[in-house]
């Protein structure tokens, strides 16, 4: 994983540290892969100290609007306040979750003899099937022109462009944009990662990512310095046992250790105080 927050003075992204939503910055970080990635590779972005589990934040959305309901599109839920309307126009998508959507752009290159070769990053297939095909739908109406369907609404305050311009491909635009869908599934912990892109294996005789030098080009748009957050890019792969996630192991060991400690304490209490004579006469 590559931390590109830029708080260190020597970091190439230090110049972007005080970026704002409307003043993007670019930086490049070079790194080396010591070992090859043999199977499909998953690229994540990670955020730290970002509390997506805050009660008001989690409630700040309108699921009917996100499901393509035309009445909710122009009259969003009051749960979206203060990101319900802007300049007397309803916001689509409304709410704090959508307003804070991650919008850094990450590009990966392999460096071979000082020549940079771009790595193909697949942007489709990163969202859950049920989210893409059931929970999130675009508004319906005459024709498939999203510009016309979203007419009368306005973009979220922190977005540089409206929701119907998220992607040029019609099946990945609007409310069914997969980057947007992934962001809207809130994380339970303040340090989390979300799937950003897929790097698919194309040749069974060659690894997906060979060991060697790489560079990460970053369009640094997402400000985290104001709340002492951190940003990182993670490359991960899977084996026949699945992906590497230490959370469950740490949780099981922690709970098991607590239970063992309590068991020892209760055993000590039982042996020390459990054999007292309880048949003494009760005074009148």
C-alpha positions in Angstrom: 0.0 0.0 0.0 1.1 3.5 -0.8 0.3 6.4 1.5 -0.1 9.6 -0.6 -1.6 12.0 2.0 1.5 14.2 1.7 2.0 15.3 5.3 5.7 14.5 5.1 7.8 17.4 3.7 9.6 15.0 1.4 6.5 13.5 -0.1 5.7 14.3 -3.8 2.1 15.1 -2.7 3.1 17.5 0.0 2.4 20.4 -2.4 -1.2 19.2 -2.6 -1.8 18.9 1.2 -4.0 22.0 1.4 -6.1 21.2 -1.6 -9.8 22.2 -1.7 -12.7 20.6 -3.6 -12.4 23.2 -6.4 -8.6 23.4 -6.7 -7.3 20.0 -7.9 -3.6 19.2 -7.7 -1.5 16.4 -9.3 1.4 14.4 -8.0 3.3 11.2 -8.9 4.7 8.6 -6.5 7.2 6.0 -7.7 7.4 2.6 -6.0 8.7 -0.9 -6.5 6.9 -4.3 -6.3 9.2 -6.8 -4.8 7.1 -9.8 -5.8 4.8 -10.4 -8.8 1.0 -10.5 -8.5 0.0 -13.7 -10.3 -3.9 -13.5 -10.3 -6.4 -10.7 -10.7 -5.4 -7.6 -8.8 -7.7 -5.3 -6.9 -6.9 -1.6 -6.5 -8.4 0.0 -3.4 -8.4 3.5 -2.0 -8.1 3.8 1.7 -9.1 6.5 4.2 -8.3 6.9 7.8 -10.0 8.9 10.6 -13.1 9.2 8.4 -16.2 8.3 10.4 -18.7 7.1 7.9 -20.5 5.3 10.8 -21.7 8.5 12.4 -25.5 8.2 12.9 -26.5 11.5 11.2 -24.1 10.8 8.4 -25.5 7.3 7.7 -29.1 8.6 7.7 -28.3 11.5 5.3 -29.5 10.0 2.1 -32.8 9.3 0.2 -33.0 5.6 -0.9 -36.2 6.3 -2.9 -34.4 9.0 -4.9 -31.4 6.6 -5.4 -33.8 4.0 -6.6 -35.1 6.2 -9.4 -38.3 7.5 -7.9 -39.2 10.6 -9.9 -41.2 12.2 -7.0 -38.2 11.8 -4.6 -35.9 13.2 -7.3 -37.5 16.6 -7.1 -38.6 16.4 -3.5 -35.8 14.7 -1.5 -36.2 13.4 2.0 -35.7 15.8 4.9 -33.1 13.4 6.2 -30.7 14.9 3.6 -30.6 18.3 5.3 -28.5 20.5 5.0 -27.7 18.9 1.6 -31.3 18.6 0.4 -31.5 21.7 -1.8 -29.2 24.4 -3.1 -30.3 27.6 -4.7 -33.9 26.5 -4.4 -33.2 23.4 -6.5 -33.3 19.8 -5.2 -29.9 18.1 -5.0 -29.4 14.8 -6.8 -28.1 12.8 -5.2 -28.9 14.5 -1.9 -27.3 14.0 1.5 -24.0 14.1 3.3 -22.8 10.7 2.1 -23.1 11.7 -1.6 -21.8 15.2 -1.0 -18.5 13.8 0.4 -17.9 11.2 -2.3 -14.3 10.3 -2.9 -13.1 11.9 -6.1 -9.3 11.4 -6.4 -8.2 9.9 -9.7 -5.5 7.2 -9.7 -3.6 5.9 -12.7 -0.9 3.2 -12.6 2.1 2.9 -14.9 4.9 0.3 -15.2 8.4 1.7 -15.7 10.7 -0.3 -17.9 13.9 1.3 -19.2 12.5 4.7 -18.3 9.4 4.1 -20.5 6.1 4.3 -18.7 3.5 1.8 -19.9 -0.1 2.4 -18.6 -1.8 -0.4 -16.7 -5.3 -1.1 -17.8 -7.7 -0.4 -14.9 -11.3 -1.8 -15.2 -13.9 0.4 -13.7 -16.9 -2.0 -14.0 -17.6 -4.9 -11.8 -16.5 -3.2 -8.6 -20.0 -2.8 -7.1 -22.2 -5.5 -5.6 -24.6 -6.9 -8.2 -27.7 -6.2 -5.9 -26.6 -2.6 -5.6 -26.0 -2.1 -9.3 -29.2 -3.8 -10.4 -31.7 -3.4 -7.6 -30.9 -0.7 -5.0 -29.7 2.0 -7.4 -31.7 3.0 -10.5 -31.8 6.1 -12.7 -35.0 8.1 -13.1 -37.3 6.9 -15.8 -39.1 8.9 -18.5 -39.3 9.5 -22.2 -36.0 8.5 -23.8 -32.7 7.7 -22.1 -31.3 11.2 -22.0 -30.0 11.6 -18.4 -29.5 15.3 -18.9 -33.3 15.7 -19.5 -34.3 13.2 -16.8 -32.3 15.2 -14.2 -33.5 18.5 -15.4 -34.6 20.8 -12.5 -32.1 19.3 -10.1 -28.6 20.5 -9.1 -25.4 18.8 -8.2 -24.1 18.2 -4.7 -22.3 21.2 -3.3 -18.8 19.6 -3.3 -19.1 17.9 -6.7 -17.4 19.5 -9.7 -20.0 18.2 -12.1 -23.6 16.8 -12.0 -24.4 13.1 -11.5 -25.4 12.6 -15.1 -21.8 13.5 -16.2 -19.9 11.0 -14.0 -19.1 8.7 -16.9 -19.6 8.9 -20.7 -20.8 5.3 -20.8 -24.6 5.1 -20.4 -24.6 1.9 -18.3 -22.2 3.5 -15.8 -23.6 6.9 -15.5 -26.0 8.7 -13.1 -27.1 6.8 -10.0 -25.8 3.5 -11.4 -22.2 4.8 -11.6 -20.2 2.1 -9.8 -17.7 4.5 -8.1 -20.7 6.3 -6.7 -22.4 3.0 -5.6 -19.2 1.8 -3.9 -18.9 5.1 -1.9 -22.6 5.0 -0.8 -22.1 1.7 1.0 -20.8 3.2 4.3 -18.0 1.7 6.3 -18.4 0.5 9.9 -14.9 1.6 11.1 -13.1 5.0 10.7 -10.2 3.3 8.9 -11.5 1.6 5.7 -10.8 0.8 2.1 -13.1 0.7 -0.9 -12.6 -1.0 -4.2 -11.5 1.4 -6.9 -10.5 -0.6 -9.9 -9.7 -4.1 -11.2 -6.6 -5.2 -13.0 -7.6 -8.4 -14.8 -5.2 -11.1 -15.8 -4.9 -11.5 -19.5 -2.2 -14.1 -20.0 -2.0 -17.3 -18.0 1.7 -17.5 -18.7 2.6 -14.1 -17.3 1.7 -12.5 -13.9 -0.8 -9.7 -13.8 1.7 -7.3 -12.3 5.4 -8.2 -12.7 7.9 -7.3 -10.0 9.6 -4.1 -10.9 9.2 -0.3 -10.9 5.9 1.4 -11.0 4.5 4.9 -10.7 1.2 6.1 -9.4 -0.3 9.3 -10.9 -2.7 11.0 -8.6 -5.2 13.8 -9.3 -5.3 15.0 -5.7 -8.9 16.4 -5.3 -10.0 15.0 -1.9 -9.1 17.1 1.1 -8.3 15.1 4.3 -5.8 17.3 6.1 -8.5 19.3 7.9 -9.7 16.3 9.9 -6.2 14.7 10.3 -7.2 12.0 7.8 -4.9 9.9 5.6 -5.2 8.5 2.1 -3.6 5.5 0.6 -3.7 3.3 -2.5 -3.7 -0.5 -1.9 -2.9 -3.3 -4.4 -4.2 -6.7 -3.3 -4.8 -10.1 -4.8 -6.5 -13.3 -3.8 -5.5 -16.9 -3.4 -7.6 -20.1 -3.4 -8.4 -19.3 0.2 -9.7 -15.8 -0.6 -8.3 -12.3 0.2 -6.0 -11.3 3.0 -8.0 -9.5 5.8 -6.6 -9.6 9.3 -9.7 -8.1 10.9 -11.5 -11.4 11.8 -8.3 -13.0 13.1 -7.6 -10.0 15.3 -11.2 -9.9 16.5 -11.3 -13.6 17.4 -7.9 -13.5 19.2 -9.0 -10.4 21.2 -12.4 -11.8 22.2 -10.8 -15.2 23.0 -8.2 -13.5 25.2 -10.8 -11.6 27.1 -12.9 -14.7 27.7 -9.8 -16.6 28.9 -8.9 -13.8 31.3 -12.4 -13.6 32.7 -12.4 -17.4 33.1 -9.2 -17.3 35.2 -10.6 -14.5 37.3 -13.9 -16.3 37.9 -12.1 -19.6 38.7 -10.0 -17.8 41.3 -13.0 -16.2 42.9 -14.9 -19.5 43.0 -12.0 -21.3 44.7 -11.3 -18.5 47.2 -14.9 -17.7 48.2 -17.1 -20.5 46.9 -16.4 -23.0 49.7 -17.7 -20.9 52.6 -20.1 -22.5 55.0 -23.5 -21.3 54.0 -25.4 -23.4 56.6 -24.9 -21.0 59.5 -28.0 -20.3 61.7 -29.9 -17.3 60.8 -30.2 -15.0 63.8 -33.7 -14.2 65.1 
